[in-house]
Every structure is written in structure tokens, then in C-alpha cells.
Amino acid sequence: MYCFVVAYPNVPGAKFDFTYYCEEHIPLLTRLIGENLVKVEVRKGLAAADGAVAPFICMANIWVLSVEELRSTLDLNGDEISADIPNYTNLAPLLQVDEVLQTT
């Protein structure tokens, strides 16, 4: 299994509409990813471990079965996905694909 991590840095002037993200953008991704999708987690950053400001305002983990299928989906639908970003944030997301080695 693989996890597509989408992280939005918590920088001065950052805005993020969690309602839109959860109710509109995530369902868009869910529809586009289709049967390759295992689950989605959306998290709101509250604080760093030492109590300082959270380094990320939002992180999403999108769990998928196939990296190749995910890349194909992003290649085919990247313009649609990117066009929706200004509807919920003024941030550029950081993207990473991880191989999940263990879950408990």
C-alpha cells in the first residue's frame, strides 16, 4: 500500500478553508482516484511537538493501492485538481508518495 501525502505549509498570510477542502475537494479526489483509493485522512495542524506554531496548516494522507494508477490519475486530471486549489487556499501544496511499511 502507498500513501500520497499532501502538506500545506503554515506560513504568514496562509488561508485555508477546511469546510471547502473536506466537502468539495476531497470528494473530487475520491471520485477521480476511484477504486485505487483505500482511505483519506485530513488533519488540521494545531501545534508542533514543542508547542510552537504547527509547521503545516493542513496535511492529507491519501492511501492508494497503486502508485502507477495514482500517477496516471494525476496526469489525466492534474489541471482539474490544480484549478480547484484557489477555492480553498492560497498555498502551494508539498507532495510526496510514501510506501507504507507498517500500520497498527
OpenMM code with the backbone's topology and positions (N, CA, C; nanometers):
from openmm import Vec3, app, unit

residues = "MET TYR CYS PHE VAL VAL ALA TYR PRO ASN VAL PRO GLY ALA LYS PHE ASP PHE THR TYR TYR CYS GLU GLU HIS ILE PRO LEU LEU THR ARG LEU ILE GLY GLU ASN LEU VAL LYS VAL GLU VAL ARG LYS GLY LEU ALA ALA ALA ASP GLY ALA VAL ALA PRO PHE ILE CYS MET ALA ASN ILE TRP VAL LEU SER VAL GLU GLU LEU ARG SER THR LEU ASP LEU ASN GLY ASP GLU ILE SER ALA ASP ILE PRO ASN TYR THR ASN LEU ALA PRO LEU LEU GLN VAL ASP GLU VAL LEU GLN THR THR".split()
positions = [
    Vec3(0.0850, -0.1168, 0.0000),
    Vec3(0.0000, 0.0000, 0.0000),
    Vec3(0.0898, 0.1234, 0.0000),
    Vec3(0.0336, 0.2349, -0.0499),
    Vec3(0.1082, 0.3583, -0.0628),
    Vec3(0.0259, 0.4740, -0.0066),
    Vec3(0.0956, 0.5782, 0.0333),
    Vec3(0.0288, 0.6956, 0.0880),
    Vec3(0.0789, 0.8192, 0.0140),
    Vec3(-0.0129, 0.8905, -0.0466),
    Vec3(0.0148, 1.0166, -0.1129),
    Vec3(-0.0076, 1.1258, -0.0092),
    Vec3(0.0997, 1.1925, 0.0293),
    Vec3(0.0945, 1.2944, 0.1342),
    Vec3(0.0883, 1.4316, 0.0685),
    Vec3(-0.0103, 1.5098, 0.1096),
    Vec3(-0.0271, 1.6466, 0.0615),
    Vec3(-0.0187, 1.7364, 0.1838),
    Vec3(0.0844, 1.8219, 0.1883),
    Vec3(0.1077, 1.9063, 0.3055),
    Vec3(0.1051, 2.0534, 0.2648),
    Vec3(0.0341, 2.1329, 0.3434),
    Vec3(0.0220, 2.2760, 0.3189),
    Vec3(0.0971, 2.3502, 0.4293),
    Vec3(0.2095, 2.4149, 0.3948),
    Vec3(0.2911, 2.4826, 0.4961),
    Vec3(0.2135, 2.5948, 0.5668),
    Vec3(0.2384, 2.6076, 0.6946),
    Vec3(0.1756, 2.7118, 0.7754),
    Vec3(0.2675, 2.8340, 0.7749),
    Vec3(0.2467, 2.9207, 0.6784),
    Vec3(0.3311, 3.0393, 0.6604),
    Vec3(0.2484, 3.1655, 0.6866),
    Vec3(0.3139, 3.2768, 0.7177),
    Vec3(0.2391, 3.4017, 0.7376),
    Vec3(0.1506, 3.4330, 0.6169),
    Vec3(0.0278, 3.4721, 0.6446),
    Vec3(-0.0675, 3.5047, 0.5384),
    Vec3(-0.1414, 3.3851, 0.4816),
    Vec3(-0.1144, 3.2661, 0.5359),
    Vec3(-0.1812, 3.1454, 0.4857),
    Vec3(-0.3304, 3.1499, 0.5168),
    Vec3(-0.4091, 3.1080, 0.4177),
    Vec3(-0.5525, 3.0903, 0.4413),
    Vec3(-0.5890, 2.9497, 0.3951),
    Vec3(-0.6839, 2.8903, 0.4660),
    Vec3(-0.7239, 2.7549, 0.4326),
    Vec3(-0.8680, 2.7340, 0.4758),
    Vec3(-0.9532, 2.6960, 0.3812),
    Vec3(-1.0950, 2.6714, 0.4076),
    Vec3(-1.1154, 2.5200, 0.4228),
    Vec3(-1.1152, 2.4737, 0.5474),
    Vec3(-1.1281, 2.3303, 0.5732),
    Vec3(-1.2643, 2.2761, 0.5313),
    Vec3(-1.3683, 2.3576, 0.5429),
    Vec3(-1.5019, 2.3119, 0.5032),
    Vec3(-1.5033, 2.2807, 0.3533),
    Vec3(-1.4543, 2.3737, 0.2728),
    Vec3(-1.4499, 2.3502, 0.1288),
    Vec3(-1.3606, 2.2302, 0.0971),
    Vec3(-1.2446, 2.2250, 0.1601),
    Vec3(-1.1491, 2.1167, 0.1334),
    Vec3(-1.2133, 1.9804, 0.1596),
    Vec3(-1.2790, 1.9683, 0.2750),
    Vec3(-1.3378, 1.8389, 0.3130),
    Vec3(-1.4663, 1.8061, 0.2371),
    Vec3(-1.5458, 1.9084, 0.2056),
    Vec3(-1.6764, 1.8840, 0.1432),
    Vec3(-1.6745, 1.8882, -0.0095),
    Vec3(-1.5730, 1.9513, -0.0691),
    Vec3(-1.5683, 1.9645, -0.2146),
    Vec3(-1.4423, 1.9030, -0.2762),
    Vec3(-1.3251, 1.9433, -0.2263),
    Vec3(-1.2006, 1.8994, -0.2905),
    Vec3(-1.1733, 1.7513, -0.2666),
    Vec3(-1.1860, 1.7060, -0.1443),
    Vec3(-1.1607, 1.5641, -0.1155),
    Vec3(-1.2586, 1.4738, -0.1915),
    Vec3(-1.3891, 1.5058, -0.1966),
    Vec3(-1.4778, 1.4237, -0.2804),
    Vec3(-1.4377, 1.4230, -0.4282),
    Vec3(-1.3860, 1.5352, -0.4791),
    Vec3(-1.3352, 1.5388, -0.6170),
    Vec3(-1.2219, 1.4386, -0.6335),
    Vec3(-1.1254, 1.4417, -0.5415),
    Vec3(-1.0138, 1.3463, -0.5486),
    Vec3(-1.0628, 1.2032, -0.5353),
    Vec3(-1.1537, 1.1805, -0.4428),
    Vec3(-1.2082, 1.0463, -0.4212),
    Vec3(-1.2710, 0.9917, -0.5489),
    Vec3(-1.3476, 1.0760, -0.6166),
    Vec3(-1.4118, 1.0346, -0.7425),
    Vec3(-1.3075, 1.0036, -0.8496),
    Vec3(-1.2069, 1.0885, -0.8607),
    Vec3(-1.1060, 1.0699, -0.9650),
    Vec3(-1.0163, 0.9491, -0.9389),
    Vec3(-0.9817, 0.9252, -0.8148),
    Vec3(-0.8940, 0.8125, -0.7815),
    Vec3(-0.9684, 0.6800, -0.7926),
    Vec3(-1.0960, 0.6808, -0.7618),
    Vec3(-1.1803, 0.5623, -0.7818),
    Vec3(-1.1397, 0.4432, -0.6965),
    Vec3(-1.1392, 0.3254, -0.7579),
    Vec3(-1.1157, 0.2018, -0.6852),
    Vec3(-0.9724, 0.1867, -0.6348),
    Vec3(-0.8830, 0.2704, -0.6788),
    Vec3(-0.7452, 0.2694, -0.6293),
    Vec3(-0.7374, 0.3258, -0.4870),
    Vec3(-0.8392, 0.3998, -0.4457),
    Vec3(-0.8407, 0.4645, -0.3149),
    Vec3(-0.8708, 0.3650, -0.2033),
    Vec3(-0.7906, 0.3699, -0.0973),
    Vec3(-0.8144, 0.2897, 0.0220),
    Vec3(-0.8830, 0.3744, 0.1280),
    Vec3(-0.8242, 0.4904, 0.1599),
    Vec3(-0.8843, 0.5819, 0.2574),
    Vec3(-0.8170, 0.7174, 0.2458),
    Vec3(-0.8819, 0.8180, 0.3065),
    Vec3(-0.8287, 0.9535, 0.3100),
    Vec3(-0.8325, 1.0029, 0.4541),
    Vec3(-0.7249, 1.0665, 0.4959),
    Vec3(-0.7189, 1.1322, 0.6263),
    Vec3(-0.6866, 1.2788, 0.6020),
    Vec3(-0.7639, 1.3686, 0.6620),
    Vec3(-0.7360, 1.5117, 0.6565),
    Vec3(-0.7120, 1.5571, 0.7996),
    Vec3(-0.5983, 1.6257, 0.8195),
    Vec3(-0.5633, 1.6703, 0.9537),
    Vec3(-0.5346, 1.8203, 0.9535),
    Vec3(-0.5805, 1.8867, 1.0598),
    Vec3(-0.5567, 2.0297, 1.0802),
    Vec3(-0.4440, 2.0442, 1.1811),
    Vec3(-0.3385, 2.1153, 1.1434),
    Vec3(-0.2256, 2.1345, 1.2332),
    Vec3(-0.2614, 2.2236, 1.3503),
    Vec3(-0.2338, 2.1762, 1.4705),
    Vec3(-0.2619, 2.2537, 1.5918),
    Vec3(-0.1351, 2.3141, 1.6510),
    Vec3(-0.0293, 2.2353, 1.6588),
    Vec3(0.0962, 2.2836, 1.7174),
    Vec3(0.2077, 2.1868, 1.6833),
    Vec3(0.3314, 2.2368, 1.6916),
    Vec3(0.4484, 2.1493, 1.6822),
    Vec3(0.4588, 2.0718, 1.8138),
    Vec3(0.5413, 1.9708, 1.8160),
    Vec3(0.5555, 1.8870, 1.9355),
    Vec3(0.5981, 1.9686, 2.0577),
    Vec3(0.6750, 2.0753, 2.0373),
    Vec3(0.7220, 2.1574, 2.1490),
    Vec3(0.6252, 2.2699, 2.1854),
    Vec3(0.5075, 2.2723, 2.1211),
    Vec3(0.4076, 2.3740, 2.1494),
    Vec3(0.4153, 2.4955, 2.0590),
    Vec3(0.5182, 2.5039, 1.9761),
    Vec3(0.5304, 2.6146, 1.8804),
    Vec3(0.4214, 2.6030, 1.7736),
    Vec3(0.4161, 2.7017, 1.6879),
    Vec3(0.3190, 2.7017, 1.5780),
    Vec3(0.3396, 2.5764, 1.4921),
    Vec3(0.2288, 2.5144, 1.4520),
    Vec3(0.2354, 2.3954, 1.3664),
    Vec3(0.3054, 2.4293, 1.2353),
    Vec3(0.3978, 2.3451, 1.1899),
    Vec3(0.4663, 2.3729, 1.0636),
    Vec3(0.3750, 2.3578, 0.9410),
    Vec3(0.2647, 2.2834, 0.9562),
    Vec3(0.1709, 2.2646, 0.8457),
    Vec3(0.0311, 2.2994, 0.8934),
    Vec3(-0.0404, 2.3777, 0.8122),
    Vec3(-0.1773, 2.4142, 0.8457),
    Vec3(-0.2720, 2.2972, 0.8189),
    Vec3(-0.2380, 2.2173, 0.7182),
    Vec3(-0.3185, 2.1008, 0.6825),
    Vec3(-0.2290, 1.9942, 0.6220),
    Vec3(-0.2614, 1.8698, 0.6543),
    Vec3(-0.1964, 1.7552, 0.5898),
    Vec3(-0.3053, 1.6554, 0.5531),
    Vec3(-0.2924, 1.6007, 0.4347),
    Vec3(-0.3848, 1.4966, 0.3910),
    Vec3(-0.3034, 1.3742, 0.3522),
    Vec3(-0.3478, 1.2604, 0.4008),
    Vec3(-0.2897, 1.1323, 0.3605),
    Vec3(-0.3931, 1.0614, 0.2760),
    Vec3(-0.3553, 1.0329, 0.1531),
    Vec3(-0.4449, 0.9660, 0.0593),
    Vec3(-0.3837, 0.8291, 0.0317),
    Vec3(-0.4438, 0.7274, 0.0891),
    Vec3(-0.3925, 0.5911, 0.0820),
    Vec3(-0.4438, 0.5246, -0.0457),
    Vec3(-0.3500, 0.4693, -0.1241),
    Vec3(-0.3850, 0.4068, -0.2513),
    Vec3(-0.3178, 0.2703, -0.2638),
    Vec3(-0.3715, 0.1895, -0.3524),
    Vec3(-0.3164, 0.0562, -0.3776),
    Vec3(-0.2006, 0.0594, -0.4756),
    Vec3(-0.2062, 0.1506, -0.5726),
    Vec3(-0.1084, 0.1521, -0.6809),
    Vec3(-0.0550, 0.2930, -0.7059),
    Vec3(0.0765, 0.3088, -0.6992),
    Vec3(0.1401, 0.4368, -0.7315),
    Vec3(0.1234, 0.4668, -0.8797),
    Vec3(0.1346, 0.3643, -0.9626),
    Vec3(0.1221, 0.3844, -1.1068),
    Vec3(-0.0167, 0.4384, -1.1429),
    Vec3(-0.1204, 0.3807, -1.0820),
    Vec3(-0.2565, 0.4291, -1.1079),
    Vec3(-0.2745, 0.5706, -1.0551),
    Vec3(-0.2165, 0.6004, -0.9393),
    Vec3(-0.2245, 0.7359, -0.8850),
    Vec3(-0.1588, 0.8344, -0.9811),
    Vec3(-0.0398, 0.8024, -1.0283),
    Vec3(0.0305, 0.8916, -1.1216),
    Vec3(-0.0505, 0.9112, -1.2500),
    Vec3(-0.1116, 0.8055, -1.2975),
    Vec3(-0.1949, 0.8160, -1.4173),
    Vec3(-0.3134, 0.9091, -1.3923),
    Vec3(-0.3771, 0.8939, -1.2767),
    Vec3(-0.4896, 0.9801, -1.2400),
    Vec3(-0.4457, 1.1253, -1.2331),
    Vec3(-0.3306, 1.1500, -1.1700),
    Vec3(-0.2807, 1.2870, -1.1585),
    Vec3(-0.2424, 1.3444, -1.2950),
    Vec3(-0.1847, 1.2615, -1.3813),
    Vec3(-0.1501, 1.3067, -1.5159),
    Vec3(-0.2750, 1.3448, -1.5954),
    Vec3(-0.3792, 1.2611, -1.5850),
    Vec3(-0.5020, 1.2841, -1.6618),
    Vec3(-0.5861, 1.3984, -1.6066),
    Vec3(-0.5805, 1.4192, -1.4744),
    Vec3(-0.6731, 1.5118, -1.4102),
    Vec3(-0.6044, 1.6253, -1.3343),
    Vec3(-0.4755, 1.6389, -1.3530),
    Vec3(-0.3997, 1.7397, -1.2793),
    Vec3(-0.4508, 1.8812, -1.2976),
    Vec3(-0.4912, 1.9158, -1.4187),
    Vec3(-0.5412, 2.0513, -1.4434),
    Vec3(-0.6687, 2.0784, -1.3637),
    Vec3(-0.7596, 1.9806, -1.3606),
    Vec3(-0.8843, 1.9965, -1.2851),
    Vec3(-0.8567, 2.0081, -1.1357),
    Vec3(-0.7672, 1.9250, -1.0863),
    Vec3(-0.7325, 1.9273, -0.9439),
    Vec3(-0.6672, 2.0602, -0.9084),
    Vec3(-0.5700, 2.1021, -0.9874),
    Vec3(-0.4989, 2.2276, -0.9612),
    Vec3(-0.5913, 2.3488, -0.9700),
    Vec3(-0.6851, 2.3459, -1.0627),
    Vec3(-0.7773, 2.4580, -1.0781),
    Vec3(-0.8660, 2.4773, -0.9558),
    Vec3(-0.8851, 2.3736, -0.8769),
    Vec3(-0.9702, 2.3815, -0.7578),
    Vec3(-0.8949, 2.4371, -0.6364),
    Vec3(-0.7643, 2.4334, -0.6365),
    Vec3(-0.6859, 2.4747, -0.5200),
    Vec3(-0.7180, 2.6174, -0.4740),
    Vec3(-0.7276, 2.7164, -0.5629),
    Vec3(-0.7581, 2.8531, -0.5159),
    Vec3(-0.8942, 2.8660, -0.4470),
    Vec3(-0.9811, 2.7669, -0.4618),
    Vec3(-1.1106, 2.7717, -0.3942),
    Vec3(-1.0998, 2.7485, -0.2443),
    Vec3(-0.9876, 2.6932, -0.1981),
    Vec3(-0.9749, 2.6677, -0.0540),
    Vec3(-0.8453, 2.7174, 0.0082),
    Vec3(-0.7451, 2.7553, -0.0709),
    Vec3(-0.6207, 2.8025, -0.0107),
    Vec3(-0.5418, 2.8915, -0.1056),
    Vec3(-0.4517, 2.9674, -0.0467),
    Vec3(-0.3572, 3.0472, -0.1244),
    Vec3(-0.2175, 2.9863, -0.1180),
    Vec3(-0.2088, 2.8617, -0.0757),
    Vec3(-0.0822, 2.7910, -0.0570),
    Vec3(-0.0559, 2.6916, -0.1698),
    Vec3(0.0712, 2.6679, -0.1948),
    Vec3(0.1109, 2.5616, -0.2872),
    Vec3(0.1415, 2.4374, -0.2026),
    Vec3(0.0752, 2.3258, -0.2301),
    Vec3(0.0988, 2.2063, -0.1501),
    Vec3(0.2338, 2.1418, -0.1803),
    Vec3(0.2885, 2.0787, -0.0782),
    Vec3(0.4057, 1.9935, -0.0939),
    Vec3(0.3542, 1.8518, -0.1107),
    Vec3(0.4077, 1.7773, -0.2062),
    Vec3(0.3560, 1.6440, -0.2400),
    Vec3(0.4651, 1.5391, -0.2225),
    Vec3(0.4239, 1.4243, -0.1701),
    Vec3(0.5183, 1.3134, -0.1516),
    Vec3(0.4424, 1.1829, -0.1596),
    Vec3(0.5047, 1.0820, -0.2183),
    Vec3(0.4470, 0.9476, -0.2208),
    Vec3(0.5333, 0.8599, -0.1312),
    Vec3(0.4674, 0.7901, -0.0378),
    Vec3(0.5366, 0.7011, 0.0555),
    Vec3(0.4913, 0.5573, 0.0349),
    Vec3(0.5810, 0.4656, 0.0571),
    Vec3(0.5461, 0.3250, 0.0669),
    Vec3(0.5151, 0.2976, 0.2134),
    Vec3(0.3987, 0.2414, 0.2413),
    Vec3(0.3596, 0.2123, 0.3790),
    Vec3(0.4207, 0.0780, 0.4182),
    Vec3(0.5088, 0.0814, 0.5152),
    Vec3(0.5778, -0.0391, 0.5595),
    Vec3(0.5064, -0.1075, 0.6756),
    Vec3(0.4345, -0.0296, 0.7560),
    Vec3(0.3662, -0.0881, 0.8728),
    Vec3(0.2526, 0.0004, 0.9171),
    Vec3(0.1434, -0.0597, 0.9556),
    Vec3(0.0337, 0.0097, 1.0221),
    Vec3(-0.0060, -0.0741, 1.1425),
    Vec3(-0.0607, -0.0082, 1.2410),
    Vec3(-0.1058, -0.0837, 1.3600),
    Vec3(-0.2477, -0.0472, 1.3940),
] * unit.nanometer
topology = app.Topology()
chain = topology.addChain("A")
for resn in residues:
    res = topology.addResidue(resn, chain)
    for name in ("N", "CA", "C"):
        topology.addAtom(name, app.Element.getBySymbol(name[0]), res)
